[in-house]
Amino acid sequence: MSLGELGLSEEIVKAAKKRGYTEETPIQKALIPAIFSGKDVMASAETGSGKTAAFAFPILDIISKESLPDKHYPKAVIIVPTRELVKQVHSFFLAYGERTALRSILLFGGSNMTKQAKGLALGQDIIIATSGRLLEHAKQKNIDLSGVKHLVLDEADTILDMGFVKEVGKLIEYLPKVHQSILVSATLTGAVKRLAQDILVKPMLIEVSKKKYVSTIEQVVYPVIEEKKDELLTFLIGSKNYKQVLLFVRKKERAESVLRELNDAGLPALAIHGNKSTGDRSRALKAFVEKKIRVLVATDIAARGLDIPSLEVVINYDIPHVNSDYIHRIGRTGRAGKSGLAVTLISPKEMVALADVEKLLGKKIPKIFLEEYAPTEPLEQRGARATQEKKRVDGAFGNKRKNTSSPAKKKRKTTKRDGFKAYDAAKPKAENKNKNNKRTRGRK
């Protein structure tokens, strides 16, 4: 089935074909008609399956048909968790809506509020924003959301993980009571479903695939001694001749240390994380997309939702704090049906975390052992119960061990270190009392 057969206008279909969309993906086939129905929707599909286009196509189509050319006011609000995702989603709406007269604007923290307010004053049809910055504009009355007909929560699981639920709840108070709400997520966790109960009204449920990962992604694990991770990392990138690598690390501090190691090894790299300014992050991402650098080092939050065309390799320097973030990490490759490779470096202390990820995936990830880097001892799950049977020890569980071979220990004599002087029976009681009072005075 083609996109035109789903009810999309010719202008949207032409703009989509220009960017490589000729036939719909499974999520688009299900979500586009659902949005056209006007009902609330809760949708889930694997990372890299075309979810953004699935809600962008019909929203652009509906608004362009209903809008007057000279009437520009917010009709759709797209809430996303990070500034990088704001820019990405905004680029989608610009590209797919190029044949329409619709205006769109992106709003996120770290950018000039006054400049954004001036852009809003010109009149905008579609708002793509982080929840915090949009709420700031609403409170300052820089934007009127009373005419909004479509609300989209993109990457809803990340919105929850980052603690933006309260901001979303406050934003909904600025919307009209009657509007369509669309919740989109890679995973429908219990928390996401509870969020849906709070903001959606009798929603349509769309779960395109129960697979947690894209089948075109090859996954491998390299067991490695923790101290040799940097060495193995540079060896793999160099020996395998990976031209473009997105490298994930847990912490900002580790991102900087790994960045130095890569550059010292002659592998041009830049980093994006929470301590980087908006400009620095944008320049780093642009340099990576244009292949001016070989490696982009990123923390999970900074890189959530990144769409990098034809990215072939993702490397996990470590296992993420949240298991589901592993899915988002490897989903940066193998997009739109293309093949991809996800490499994970695992130290012995991360074996429990790896087991949790494999449980989430429902499969074991193949391991490749390189003698020079792999641990010499067998990999064991940290925290797992010891296999050796514990010997019964006399005196356990309150049963005191009787020892008749040695005499009872004498009680230690009281000394000045105990905080008071020993009682001297040869001296009057009053004098003993005064001595002890001197030791304890000021401690009460």
Secondary structure in CASP SS format (residue, H / E / C, confidence):
PFRMAT SS
TARGET T0000
AUTHOR 0000-0000-0000
METHOD secondary structure of the structure
MODEL  1
M C 1.00
S E 1.00
L H 1.00
G H 1.00
E H 1.00
L H 1.00
G C 1.00
L C 1.00
S C 1.00
E H 1.00
E H 1.00
I H 1.00
V H 1.00
K H 1.00
A H 1.00
A H 1.00
K H 1.00
K H 1.00
R C 1.00
G C 1.00
Y C 1.00
T C 1.00
E E 1.00
E C 1.00
T C 1.00
P H 1.00
I H 1.00
Q H 1.00
K H 1.00
A H 1.00
L H 1.00
I H 1.00
P H 1.00
A H 1.00
I H 1.00
F H 1.00
S H 1.00
G C 1.00
K C 1.00
D C 1.00
V E 1.00
M E 1.00
A E 1.00
S E 1.00
A C 1.00
E C 1.00
T C 1.00
G C 1.00
S C 1.00
G C 1.00
K H 1.00
T H 1.00
A H 1.00
A H 1.00
F H 1.00
A H 1.00
F H 1.00
P H 1.00
I H 1.00
L H 1.00
D H 1.00
I H 1.00
I H 1.00
S H 1.00
K H 1.00
E H 1.00
S C 1.00
L C 1.00
P C 1.00
D C 1.00
K C 1.00
H C 1.00
Y C 1.00
P C 1.00
K C 1.00
A E 1.00
V E 1.00
I E 1.00
I E 1.00
V C 1.00
P C 1.00
T C 1.00
R H 1.00
E H 1.00
L H 1.00
V H 1.00
K H 1.00
Q H 1.00
V H 1.00
H H 1.00
S H 1.00
F H 1.00
F H 1.00
L H 1.00
A H 1.00
Y H 1.00
G C 1.00
E C 1.00
R C 1.00
T C 1.00
A C 1.00
L C 1.00
R C 1.00
S E 1.00
I E 1.00
L E 1.00
L E 1.00
F C 1.00
G C 1.00
G C 1.00
S C 1.00
N C 1.00
M H 1.00
T H 1.00
K H 1.00
Q H 1.00
A H 1.00
K H 1.00
G H 1.00
L H 1.00
A H 1.00
L C 1.00
G C 1.00
Q C 1.00
D C 1.00
I E 1.00
I E 1.00
I E 1.00
A E 1.00
T C 1.00
S H 1.00
G H 1.00
R H 1.00
L H 1.00
L H 1.00
E H 1.00
H H 1.00
A H 1.00
K H 1.00
Q C 1.00
K C 1.00
N C 1.00
I C 1.00
D C 1.00
L C 1.00
S C 1.00
G C 1.00
V C 1.00
K C 1.00
H E 1.00
L E 1.00
V E 1.00
L E 1.00
D C 1.00
E C 1.00
A H 1.00
D H 1.00
T H 1.00
I H 1.00
L H 1.00
D H 1.00
M C 1.00
G C 1.00
F C 1.00
V H 1.00
K H 1.00
E H 1.00
V H 1.00
G H 1.00
K H 1.00
L H 1.00
I H 1.00
E C 1.00
Y C 1.00
L C 1.00
P C 1.00
K C 1.00
V C 1.00
H C 1.00
Q E 1.00
S E 1.00
I E 1.00
L E 1.00
V E 1.00
S E 1.00
A C 1.00
T C 1.00
L C 1.00
T C 1.00
G H 1.00
A H 1.00
V H 1.00
K H 1.00
R H 1.00
L H 1.00
A H 1.00
Q H 1.00
D H 1.00
I H 1.00
L C 1.00
V C 1.00
K C 1.00
P C 1.00
M E 1.00
L E 1.00
I E 1.00
E E 1.00
V C 1.00
S C 1.00
K C 1.00
K C 1.00
K C 1.00
Y C 1.00
V C 1.00
S C 1.00
T C 1.00
I E 1.00
E E 1.00
Q E 1.00
V E 1.00
V E 1.00
Y E 1.00
P E 1.00
V C 1.00
I C 1.00
E H 1.00
E H 1.00
K H 1.00
K H 1.00
D H 1.00
E H 1.00
L H 1.00
L H 1.00
T H 1.00
F H 1.00
L H 1.00
I H 1.00
G H 1.00
S H 1.00
K C 1.00
N C 1.00
Y C 1.00
K C 1.00
Q C 1.00
V E 1.00
L E 1.00
L E 1.00
F E 1.00
V C 1.00
R C 1.00
K C 1.00
K H 1.00
E H 1.00
R H 1.00
A H 1.00
E H 1.00
S H 1.00
V H 1.00
L H 1.00
R H 1.00
E H 1.00
L H 1.00
N H 1.00
D H 1.00
A C 1.00
G C 1.00
L C 1.00
P C 1.00
A E 1.00
L E 1.00
A E 1.00
I E 1.00
H C 1.00
G C 1.00
N C 1.00
K C 1.00
S C 1.00
T H 1.00
G H 1.00
D H 1.00
R H 1.00
S H 1.00
R H 1.00
A H 1.00
L H 1.00
K H 1.00
A H 1.00
F H 1.00
V H 1.00
E C 1.00
K C 1.00
K C 1.00
I C 1.00
R C 1.00
V E 1.00
L E 1.00
V E 1.00
A E 1.00
T C 1.00
D H 1.00
I H 1.00
A H 1.00
A H 1.00
R C 1.00
G C 1.00
L C 1.00
D C 1.00
I C 1.00
P C 1.00
S C 1.00
L C 1.00
E C 1.00
V E 1.00
V E 1.00
I E 1.00
N E 1.00
Y C 1.00
D C 1.00
I C 1.00
P C 1.00
H C 1.00
V C 1.00
N C 1.00
S H 1.00
D H 1.00
Y H 1.00
I H 1.00
H H 1.00
R H 1.00
I H 1.00
G C 1.00
R C 1.00
T C 1.00
G C 1.00
R H 1.00
A H 1.00
G H 1.00
K C 1.00
S C 1.00
G E 1.00
L E 1.00
A E 1.00
V E 1.00
T E 1.00
L E 1.00
I E 1.00
S C 1.00
P H 1.00
K H 1.00
E H 1.00
M H 1.00
V H 1.00
A H 1.00
L H 1.00
A H 1.00
D H 1.00
V H 1.00
E H 1.00
K H 1.00
L H 1.00
L H 1.00
G C 1.00
K C 1.00
K C 1.00
I C 1.00
P C 1.00
K E 1.00
I C 1.00
F C 1.00
L C 1.00
E C 1.00
E C 1.00
Y C 1.00
A C 1.00
P C 1.00
T C 1.00
E C 1.00
P C 1.00
L C 1.00
E C 1.00
Q C 1.00
R C 1.00
G C 1.00
A C 1.00
R C 1.00
A C 1.00
T C 1.00
Q C 1.00
E C 1.00
K C 1.00
K C 1.00
R C 1.00
V C 1.00
D C 1.00
G C 1.00
A H 1.00
F H 1.00
G H 1.00
N C 1.00
K C 1.00
R C 1.00
K C 1.00
N C 1.00
T C 1.00
S C 1.00
S C 1.00
P C 1.00
A C 1.00
K C 1.00
K C 1.00
K C 1.00
R C 1.00
K C 1.00
T C 1.00
T C 1.00
K H 1.00
R H 1.00
D H 1.00
G C 1.00
F C 1.00
K C 1.00
A C 1.00
Y C 1.00
D C 1.00
A C 1.00
A C 1.00
K C 1.00
P C 1.00
K H 1.00
A H 1.00
E H 1.00
N H 1.00
K H 1.00
N H 1.00
K H 1.00
N H 1.00
N H 1.00
K H 1.00
R H 1.00
T H 1.00
R C 1.00
G C 1.00
R C 1.00
K C 1.00
END
